[in-house]
């Protein structure tokens, strides 16, 4: 199976300017993400998609591959889809956000595990057990699933409403990490935005609102995304694993 991993990385960030080039434990963030993705043996190709020559040069300086994309593209998924058009031989395309410097090779394998087993979900995503203190944090995206581990809904709000106590609930801490069948990725990025997507500012809701399924794969590992100066400071001492 041919699996393309695309790392969308743009220079503009309102909360943390020039985020991909911020140093984490001595290396630019984008270098951490690229090098850790390259450790995953099931990936056929890893490439950075960027609108910045500085980011491109940072990646190519370590022997990596980076492709310049249109700066007017609206989302990371649009940037990933644009790059995937250059590689029609690929069957599966991963969208690995450029602010995941603590990603592990095993997590990427868990993300594509259904495909490696011969299944053909339209798309998959990754999640891990939700810590109780994160339930009411709007910065933590929650996902609830059906009995077959397909996503029912993603939200920044606490879900579901606990009207009655239940021993275990299928609610998880969602990671912004996706794998797509290449044909579905191209279809998905052609779909119009949807009301819930706009309200929550969660683009994966577009797939659900248009009637598609997202398989939720679980991992025991936790990471931190880097979106604020406080998270960047925390990353300086976060274990690389």
Backbone bond lengths (Angstrom), bond angles and torsions (degrees), N, CA, C in turn:
res aa  C-N    CA-C-N  psi(-1)  N-CA   C-N-CA  omega(-1)  CA-C   N-CA-C  phi
1 X - - - 1.461 - - 1.523 110.11 -
2 X 1.315 115.83 134.37 1.467 120.47 -179.26 1.531 109.55 -97.88
3 X 1.337 115.38 119.81 1.463 121.93 -175.61 1.524 109.48 -121.50
4 X 1.317 114.98 121.72 1.465 121.99 177.73 1.522 108.76 -101.25
5 X 1.328 116.70 129.34 1.461 121.87 175.35 1.522 108.34 -109.00
6 X 1.327 116.60 117.24 1.452 122.01 178.89 1.525 109.22 -109.94
7 X 1.314 116.18 131.34 1.463 122.52 179.65 1.522 107.84 -109.87
8 X 1.343 118.37 98.36 1.467 119.18 177.49 1.523 110.28 -73.54
9 X 1.313 115.78 132.17 1.469 119.95 -175.03 1.525 109.43 -147.88
10 X 1.331 116.01 111.24 1.460 119.48 179.75 1.526 109.70 -113.32
11 X 1.311 115.29 151.31 1.464 120.88 -173.57 1.524 111.89 -76.35
12 X 1.336 117.40 -29.03 1.459 120.57 -176.29 1.516 111.80 -81.16
13 X 1.318 116.91 131.71 1.457 122.41 175.75 1.518 107.50 -152.43
14 X 1.321 116.49 126.27 1.465 119.49 -176.14 1.523 111.94 -73.17
15 X 1.334 116.42 -37.02 1.460 119.09 -176.25 1.524 113.54 -85.57
16 X 1.325 116.69 -27.80 1.454 120.49 -178.41 1.527 108.65 -143.61
17 X 1.326 117.50 89.82 1.470 121.41 -175.53 1.532 112.54 -55.57
18 X 1.327 115.55 139.15 1.470 123.42 177.66 1.530 111.41 55.36
19 X 1.320 115.41 39.30 1.460 122.06 -173.44 1.534 114.26 -54.23
20 X 1.337 120.64 -46.75 1.465 119.03 -175.61 1.525 114.43 -60.61
21 X 1.345 116.62 -22.48 1.459 120.28 -178.25 1.524 112.51 -97.56
22 X 1.340 116.59 -0.40 1.467 119.88 177.88 1.524 110.06 -63.11
23 X 1.326 116.14 138.83 1.460 120.22 -178.22 1.531 110.48 -80.72
24 X 1.325 114.50 132.78 1.465 122.27 174.22 1.516 107.17 -126.13
25 X 1.310 115.11 115.24 1.463 120.92 -179.01 1.535 110.97 49.13
26 X 1.334 114.99 41.16 1.464 121.35 172.50 1.513 116.81 93.10
27 X 1.349 118.59 -5.52 1.463 121.01 -179.58 1.531 110.36 -125.79
28 X 1.332 117.63 148.58 1.463 119.26 172.34 1.530 110.55 -60.14
29 X 1.321 115.59 143.37 1.464 120.46 -177.29 1.526 112.56 -53.94
30 X 1.336 117.28 -44.85 1.452 119.76 -176.68 1.534 111.33 -63.60
31 X 1.317 117.12 -30.19 1.467 119.17 177.67 1.526 110.67 -67.64
32 X 1.340 117.19 -41.33 1.467 120.30 176.94 1.525 110.39 -57.75
33 X 1.333 116.08 -48.41 1.468 120.19 -176.44 1.523 110.31 -61.84
34 X 1.330 116.62 -46.77 1.460 120.42 -178.42 1.525 111.39 -62.91
35 X 1.320 116.72 -48.72 1.464 119.88 -176.31 1.525 111.78 -64.77
36 X 1.321 117.28 -36.17 1.469 118.87 -179.52 1.526 111.03 -73.84
37 X 1.320 117.59 -34.01 1.461 119.89 175.20 1.527 110.53 -64.34
38 X 1.323 116.54 -38.21 1.462 120.64 -179.56 1.523 112.74 -64.44
39 X 1.326 117.01 -18.72 1.465 121.07 178.65 1.529 112.45 -74.49
40 X 1.333 116.73 -14.94 1.465 120.51 -177.58 1.529 109.74 -81.22
41 X 1.313 116.42 115.58 1.457 122.14 -172.12 1.532 113.54 -73.60
42 X 1.333 118.55 -17.37 1.461 119.70 -176.90 1.531 111.91 -85.18
43 X 1.320 117.45 -8.26 1.459 120.35 -178.78 1.522 110.45 -84.13
44 X 1.320 115.73 135.72 1.458 121.01 178.24 1.522 111.24 -80.47
45 X 1.335 116.48 -38.50 1.454 120.83 -175.48 1.521 109.31 -153.30
46 X 1.343 116.33 142.99 1.466 122.98 176.25 1.519 107.88 -124.98
47 X 1.327 116.60 130.09 1.455 120.59 -178.53 1.525 109.53 -144.44
48 X 1.308 116.43 143.90 1.464 122.11 175.83 1.520 108.92 -94.74
49 X 1.332 116.93 134.32 1.465 122.69 176.33 1.519 107.61 -109.97
50 X 1.313 117.19 119.28 1.461 119.41 -172.29 1.525 112.26 -143.08
51 X 1.330 114.70 161.20 1.467 121.13 173.92 1.525 111.06 -107.99
52 X 1.344 116.08 10.28 1.459 121.08 -173.11 1.526 111.35 -122.29
53 X 1.325 115.87 128.04 1.462 119.65 176.12 1.526 111.15 -66.88
54 X 1.328 117.39 -31.65 1.467 120.51 178.15 1.524 111.10 -64.07
55 X 1.333 116.26 -43.60 1.465 119.92 177.81 1.519 110.01 -65.39
56 X 1.332 116.35 -44.00 1.468 119.83 177.67 1.517 110.96 -57.26
57 X 1.319 117.05 -46.15 1.460 120.38 -177.92 1.522 112.05 -66.59
58 X 1.332 117.08 -33.69 1.465 120.86 178.01 1.526 110.44 -64.56
59 X 1.321 116.16 -38.92 1.469 120.71 -179.74 1.520 111.07 -74.19
60 X 1.321 117.54 -46.01 1.463 119.64 -177.45 1.531 111.61 -68.67
61 X 1.331 117.36 -23.56 1.473 120.50 178.87 1.526 112.01 -65.48
62 X 1.326 117.77 -23.08 1.472 120.99 178.76 1.531 110.72 -103.45
63 X 1.346 115.80 14.01 1.456 119.90 178.40 1.512 114.30 85.52
64 X 1.340 116.38 11.37 1.448 120.51 -179.87 1.518 112.19 -86.45
65 X 1.335 115.56 174.83 1.455 120.96 -179.78 1.516 109.61 -114.62
66 X 1.321 116.41 131.82 1.457 122.25 178.49 1.520 109.00 -135.67
67 X 1.322 115.99 142.14 1.457 122.10 -178.74 1.523 108.51 -122.41
68 X 1.313 115.89 130.94 1.459 120.91 177.47 1.526 109.33 -76.92
69 X 1.339 115.59 133.80 1.448 121.38 179.78 1.532 109.89 -123.86
70 X 1.313 115.48 164.84 1.462 122.35 -177.59 1.532 110.19 -60.88
71 X 1.324 118.83 122.99 1.467 120.76 179.93 1.525 113.17 -66.17
72 X 1.320 117.75 -12.86 1.462 120.68 -179.19 1.526 113.29 -88.50
73 X 1.327 117.43 -1.96 1.462 119.43 176.32 1.525 109.41 -62.07
74 X 1.338 116.66 139.31 1.456 121.02 -169.79 1.520 114.39 -80.45
75 X 1.334 117.69 -35.70 1.466 120.26 -173.13 1.523 111.47 -133.86
76 X 1.335 114.34 166.69 1.457 119.75 174.53 1.518 111.66 -61.84
77 X 1.330 117.02 -36.84 1.466 120.34 178.70 1.518 111.22 -63.87
78 X 1.342 116.97 -37.48 1.464 119.94 176.72 1.526 110.59 -63.03
79 X 1.332 116.74 -39.12 1.462 121.28 179.39 1.537 110.13 -66.86
80 X 1.326 116.10 -40.54 1.466 120.91 178.34 1.527 110.76 -65.27
81 X 1.328 116.13 -42.91 1.467 119.93 179.76 1.524 111.03 -63.48
82 X 1.330 116.77 -39.93 1.460 120.40 179.38 1.524 111.04 -60.05
83 X 1.320 116.75 -42.12 1.466 120.44 179.30 1.527 110.66 -70.47
84 X 1.327 117.22 -37.79 1.471 120.10 -177.36 1.527 111.70 -62.98
85 X 1.324 117.64 -25.65 1.461 120.86 178.30 1.528 111.38 -65.60
86 X 1.334 116.76 -21.48 1.461 120.99 179.84 1.528 112.01 -81.61
87 X 1.352 115.99 -10.16 1.462 120.07 -175.72 1.529 109.77 -129.92
88 X 1.343 117.27 70.28 1.464 120.27 -176.13 1.525 114.05 -64.89
89 X 1.328 117.42 -15.85 1.466 120.15 179.88 1.526 112.52 -76.71
90 X 1.332 117.38 -13.90 1.456 120.74 -178.55 1.529 110.68 -76.57
91 X 1.330 115.39 141.19 1.463 120.60 -179.48 1.526 112.21 -98.47
92 X 1.333 115.94 -37.57 1.459 122.22 -177.91 1.527 108.00 -123.37
93 X 1.335 116.00 140.16 1.464 121.03 -179.86 1.522 108.78 -126.54
94 X 1.332 116.23 126.10 1.463 122.32 177.84 1.517 109.37 -98.34
95 X 1.309 115.40 137.06 1.462 122.59 171.00 1.523 106.78 -105.07
96 X 1.329 116.08 101.68 1.466 122.35 179.29 1.523 108.55 -106.50
97 X 1.317 116.68 110.76 1.455 120.49 -176.47 1.528 111.65 -60.52
98 X 1.323 115.02 143.55 1.455 120.37 -178.20 1.511 114.71 -74.46
99 X 1.345 117.76 1.28 1.465 120.66 176.84 1.526 111.68 -110.21
100 X 1.344 115.88 30.92 1.470 122.10 177.90 1.530 110.49 -116.73
101 X 1.336 118.21 64.40 1.464 119.74 -176.55 1.527 114.26 -68.80
102 X 1.329 117.05 -12.13 1.460 119.68 -177.47 1.525 112.49 -104.95
103 X 1.327 116.63 15.20 1.457 120.50 176.98 1.526 109.60 -61.66
104 X 1.310 116.64 146.42 1.470 121.68 178.12 1.526 109.66 -114.71
105 X 1.311 116.01 152.55 1.461 120.64 178.42 1.518 110.72 -57.76
106 X 1.328 116.97 -39.51 1.464 120.65 -178.98 1.525 111.47 -61.84
107 X 1.331 117.37 -34.35 1.455 120.84 -179.75 1.524 110.68 -67.13
108 X 1.320 117.10 -38.91 1.456 120.55 177.15 1.529 110.46 -66.14
109 X 1.324 116.57 -36.77 1.467 120.22 176.26 1.528 110.47 -65.08
110 X 1.337 116.79 -40.46 1.455 120.00 178.38 1.522 111.33 -64.55
111 X 1.328 116.61 -34.97 1.455 121.62 179.29 1.528 111.99 -62.90
112 X 1.321 117.01 -39.44 1.472 120.67 -176.49 1.523 112.55 -100.32
113 X 1.320 117.72 6.72 1.463 121.58 -177.32 1.531 113.20 -53.45
114 X 1.350 119.53 -43.13 1.477 117.52 178.54 1.517 112.91 -57.93
115 X 1.324 117.79 -39.55 1.467 120.94 179.36 1.529 110.71 -67.55
116 X 1.323 116.21 -40.26 1.469 119.92 179.82 1.523 110.94 -64.97
117 X 1.333 116.91 -25.16 1.465 121.73 178.55 1.523 112.35 -87.06
118 X 1.331 116.81 1.06 1.457 120.32 177.94 1.506 114.94 95.25
119 X 1.323 118.21 2.87 1.452 121.10 177.07 1.536 109.14 -81.80
120 X 1.343 116.19 164.13 1.461 119.49 -175.72 1.529 112.49 -133.92
121 X 1.348 118.83 51.56 1.466 118.78 176.62 1.526 110.71 -60.96
122 X 1.314 115.86 152.24 1.461 119.44 179.20 1.522 110.55 -63.34
123 X 1.325 115.81 -41.77 1.458 120.28 176.38 1.513 110.04 -156.27
124 X 1.324 115.72 157.91 1.460 121.77 177.10 1.528 108.64 -129.85
125 X 1.321 114.82 161.90 1.452 120.40 174.76 1.519 108.35 -146.14
126 X 1.327 116.57 173.57 1.462 121.07 -173.93 1.518 110.30 -120.58
127 X 1.329 115.75 145.27 1.460 121.20 178.48 1.520 108.91 -151.04
128 X 1.339 115.32 161.59 1.465 120.39 175.94 1.525 108.95 -138.70
129 X 1.344 118.19 167.90 1.460 120.41 -176.00 1.526 111.97 -54.23
130 X 1.317 115.37 137.98 1.455 121.55 -177.74 1.520 110.78 -84.83
131 X 1.325 116.33 123.37 1.468 120.48 175.98 1.528 108.84 -70.54
132 X 1.339 118.17 137.83 1.468 120.73 -177.92 1.525 113.83 -54.24
133 X 1.336 117.50 -35.05 1.463 119.17 -177.58 1.526 112.85 -75.42
134 X 1.341 117.06 -4.82 1.469 120.80 178.52 1.529 112.41 -97.61
135 X 1.317 116.85 -8.54 1.461 120.17 -174.29 1.527 112.85 -57.37
136 X 1.323 117.55 -40.15 1.461 121.09 -176.04 1.535 113.20 -99.43
137 X 1.323 116.48 9.17 1.466 120.91 179.73 1.529 109.43 -87.73
138 X 1.339 119.31 114.38 1.463 120.43 -179.31 1.524 113.53 -66.68
139 X 1.342 116.65 -15.58 1.456 119.80 175.90 1.511 112.85 -77.76
140 X 1.333 116.84 -11.61 1.462 122.55 177.43 1.514 108.67 -101.12
141 X 1.325 116.84 119.86 1.462 120.35 178.94 1.518 108.68 -86.35
142 X 1.325 115.04 126.82 1.458 121.31 178.96 1.528 110.24 -100.76
143 X 1.335 116.65 148.12 1.460 121.00 174.68 1.527 108.39 -132.69
144 X 1.328 116.15 135.91 1.457 121.19 172.63 1.519 107.92 -112.70
145 X 1.335 116.00 149.60 1.462 121.05 -172.97 1.524 111.89 -126.42
146 X 1.329 114.12 162.65 1.458 119.12 171.00 1.529 108.96 -86.19
147 X 1.310 116.90 -174.99 1.466 120.84 -174.91 1.531 112.70 -70.53
148 X 1.318 117.16 -12.32 1.464 121.16 178.10 1.523 111.56 -104.26
149 X 1.324 116.41 15.37 1.466 123.82 177.99 1.524 112.90 64.73
150 X 1.326 116.58 29.37 1.449 120.69 169.12 1.520 108.60 -93.29
151 X 1.315 117.56 140.02 1.454 120.95 -178.13 1.523 111.03 -65.46
152 X 1.340 115.54 134.99 1.458 121.73 172.71 1.523 109.54 -95.27
153 X 1.350 115.32 -42.74 1.465 119.20 -179.23 1.522 110.07 -163.10
154 X 1.330 114.47 150.11 1.456 123.26 173.04 1.524 107.42 -116.44
155 X 1.337 117.76 140.31 1.456 119.20 179.55 1.521 111.59 -155.34
156 X 1.323 114.36 153.33 1.459 120.60 171.05 1.530 110.81 -84.21
157 X 1.320 116.00 -15.96 1.464 121.56 177.81 1.519 109.87 -86.22
158 X 1.345 117.91 161.44 1.468 120.04 175.33 1.528 110.37 -66.36
159 X 1.325 116.62 126.61 1.463 121.80 176.05 1.518 108.81 -136.73
160 X 1.345 119.12 146.82 1.459 127.00 -8.90 1.533 110.44 -79.70
161 X 1.321 116.51 171.76 1.461 120.11 176.14 1.533 108.80 -71.37
162 X 1.337 119.29 123.94 1.474 121.53 -174.13 1.533 112.93 -84.19
163 X 1.307 117.06 66.98 1.465 120.29 179.36 1.524 111.15 -67.01
164 X 1.313 116.12 -31.05 1.458 121.34 179.67 1.516 109.06 -134.86
165 X 1.326 117.22 139.90 1.461 120.95 -177.64 1.522 110.88 -71.62
166 X 1.332 115.06 132.45 1.462 122.57 178.89 1.518 107.47 -128.76
167 X 1.328 116.54 142.66 1.469 120.07 -176.07 1.526 111.94 -58.76
168 X 1.317 116.64 -51.12 1.465 120.26 179.55 1.521 109.35 -134.03
169 X 1.325 115.73 142.80 1.459 121.59 179.24 1.533 109.58 -123.21
170 X 1.323 116.81 141.06 1.470 119.86 178.45 1.523 111.54 -81.30
171 X 1.331 116.21 60.74 1.462 120.90 177.34 1.520 108.41 -120.78
172 X 1.326 116.40 132.75 1.460 121.33 -172.75 1.526 110.96 -134.83
173 X 1.327 114.80 162.20 1.461 123.22 174.10 1.529 106.87 -83.24
174 X 1.316 116.04 113.98 1.460 120.13 -175.50 1.518 112.22 -84.23
175 X 1.328 115.59 138.13 1.454 122.20 172.59 1.525 108.95 -102.39
176 X 1.328 117.27 142.10 1.462 121.22 179.71 1.509 111.91 -79.36
177 X 1.299 116.32 60.77 1.462 123.66 -174.54 1.525 107.01 -131.90
178 X 1.332 117.42 126.94 1.462 120.86 -172.96 1.523 111.31 -135.97
179 X 1.331 114.81 151.37 1.461 121.62 167.09 1.520 107.09 -127.53
180 X 1.322 116.11 142.43 1.463 122.25 -176.94 1.521 109.86 -129.42
181 X 1.322 117.12 146.43 1.452 118.31 156.82 1.521 106.04 -62.64
182 X 1.311 116.91 134.75 1.465 119.24 -174.27 1.521 111.99 -57.00
183 X 1.334 117.59 -41.16 1.458 119.61 -179.89 1.520 111.14 -63.21
184 X 1.329 116.97 -37.25 1.463 118.94 -179.80 1.527 111.52 -72.19
185 X 1.333 117.68 -36.37 1.465 119.99 177.55 1.526 110.95 -56.61
186 X 1.320 116.41 -44.77 1.465 120.09 -179.06 1.528 110.58 -66.34
187 X 1.322 116.80 -35.10 1.469 120.14 176.74 1.528 110.41 -70.51
188 X 1.315 116.05 -46.18 1.469 121.97 -177.21 1.530 111.96 -57.48
189 X 1.312 117.09 -43.82 1.469 119.87 -177.94 1.527 112.41 -75.29
190 X 1.327 117.53 -7.17 1.467 120.42 174.98 1.525 111.66 -92.80
191 X 1.327 117.30 -9.48 1.461 120.87 -177.60 1.527 110.70 -76.10
192 X 1.322 117.75 145.36 1.464 120.11 176.81 1.517 111.54 -69.55
193 X 1.321 116.50 151.95 1.456 120.91 176.02 1.519 109.83 -61.64
194 X 1.330 115.29 156.16 1.459 121.47 -174.17 1.525 111.13 -122.27
195 X 1.332 118.12 161.56 1.465 121.02 -175.74 1.531 114.48 -59.63
196 X 1.330 118.05 -45.21 1.456 119.89 -178.71 1.527 111.33 -68.33
197 X 1.320 116.11 -37.21 1.466 120.51 175.58 1.522 110.52 -57.53
198 X 1.322 116.24 -45.83 1.459 120.69 -179.22 1.528 111.41 -67.98
199 X 1.336 117.06 -39.24 1.465 120.78 -176.95 1.522 111.82 -67.41
200 X 1.346 117.06 -44.06 1.462 121.33 -176.74 1.527 112.00 -89.29
201 X 1.341 116.33 -14.90 1.474 123.07 -171.67 1.535 109.00 55.95
202 X 1.323 114.64 51.72 1.462 123.48 177.98 1.531 107.19 -133.05
203 X 1.331 116.74 103.98 1.453 119.21 -171.39 1.520 113.63 -68.60
204 X 1.351 118.40 -20.17 1.463 119.54 179.00 1.532 111.96 -66.36
205 X 1.333 117.20 -21.15 1.461 119.69 177.99 1.522 111.53 -65.02
206 X 1.320 116.81 -22.38 1.475 120.31 177.29 1.522 110.45 -58.25
207 X 1.331 116.20 -42.34 1.467 119.58 179.86 1.524 110.74 -62.49
208 X 1.337 117.30 -46.02 1.458 120.32 -178.94 1.524 111.39 -65.09
209 X 1.319 117.05 -41.97 1.460 120.14 -177.84 1.526 112.56 -66.51
210 X 1.327 116.13 -25.94 1.461 119.68 176.92 1.538 111.97 -90.46
211 X 1.337 116.49 7.83 1.456 120.30 173.33 1.511 116.30 89.28
212 X 1.337 117.82 14.69 1.458 121.13 179.17 1.527 110.81 -97.32
213 X 1.323 115.86 163.38 1.460 120.79 -177.37 1.527 110.94 -108.77
214 X 1.331 114.17 147.06 1.464 121.55 175.85 1.523 107.47 -123.49
215 X 1.322 117.34 117.28 1.465 121.53 177.90 1.530 108.81 -79.33
216 X 1.317 116.47 129.15 1.463 121.69 179.03 1.525 108.93 -97.79
217 X 1.317 116.29 117.84 1.465 122.77 177.27 1.525 108.51 -101.14
218 X 1.314 116.54 141.47 1.457 120.35 -174.88 1.523 111.57 -102.40
219 X 1.319 114.23 148.30 1.462 121.71 174.10 1.516 108.35 -134.37
220 X 1.306 116.13 153.57 1.462 120.29 176.17 1.521 111.56 -91.96
221 X 1.320 116.62 -8.11 1.457 120.99 -176.87 1.527 110.64 -89.54
222 X 1.310 115.80 149.26 1.452 121.60 177.12 1.522 109.40 -122.18
223 X 1.319 115.15 147.08 1.457 121.06 176.94 1.524 108.16 -129.89
224 X 1.310 116.08 176.32 1.461 119.81 168.78 1.523 107.71 -126.09
225 X 1.336 115.64 131.89 1.453 119.86 172.18 1.526 107.76 -81.47
226 X 1.310 115.50 150.81 1.464 120.14 -176.99 1.531 108.87 -107.90
227 X 1.319 115.73 102.95 1.467 120.54 -178.98 1.516 113.57 -123.60
228 X 1.332 117.62 -14.81 1.459 121.24 -175.39 1.523 110.07 -134.59
229 X 1.321 118.15 162.09 1.473 120.41 175.25 1.525 112.15 -58.55
230 X 1.326 117.12 -33.69 1.469 120.15 179.48 1.526 110.85 -66.61
231 X 1.330 116.94 -41.17 1.466 120.20 178.48 1.523 110.98 -69.24
232 X 1.332 116.89 -34.11 1.462 120.34 176.15 1.523 110.44 -63.71
233 X 1.328 116.81 -40.00 1.465 120.69 177.69 1.524 110.34 -65.24
234 X 1.330 116.94 -41.34 1.463 121.12 179.08 1.522 111.07 -63.50
235 X 1.324 116.68 -34.60 1.458 121.46 -177.75 1.525 113.50 -64.82
236 X 1.324 116.18 -21.98 1.474 119.46 -177.25 1.532 111.89 -65.96
237 X 1.324 116.39 -21.44 1.469 119.45 -179.07 1.523 112.22 -122.07
238 X 1.342 116.73 6.19 1.467 120.57 -179.85 1.537 108.99 -73.18
239 X 1.348 118.30 132.75 1.478 119.41 -178.39 1.513 112.69 -64.33
240 X 1.320 116.06 133.51 1.451 120.86 -179.21 1.530 112.09 -75.51
241 X 1.308 117.95 -23.69 1.458 120.47 176.57 1.518 113.33 72.18
